[in-house]
């Protein structure tokens, strides 16, 4: 039996993509894995500016986390900093 804090017991980043769209917006996609078998994906769309892209990426991550906990916890993105 592995220890509770073993690396396999944590969510890990698996992928990240950020696409800048022609209409001045961006789309972010974050993939998380757990125990190398379960995958959770979060997506978000926002403004294609430096601050907008950062917020979009953070919101995609929050969306993936929410999917991973399946309603057991709630997450809210309050702000982002570079």
Secondary structure, 3 states (H helix, E strand, C coil): CCCCCCHHHCCEEEEEEEEECCCCEEEEEEEEEECCCEEEEEEEEEECCHHHHHHHHHHHHHHHHHHHHCCCCCCCCCCCCC
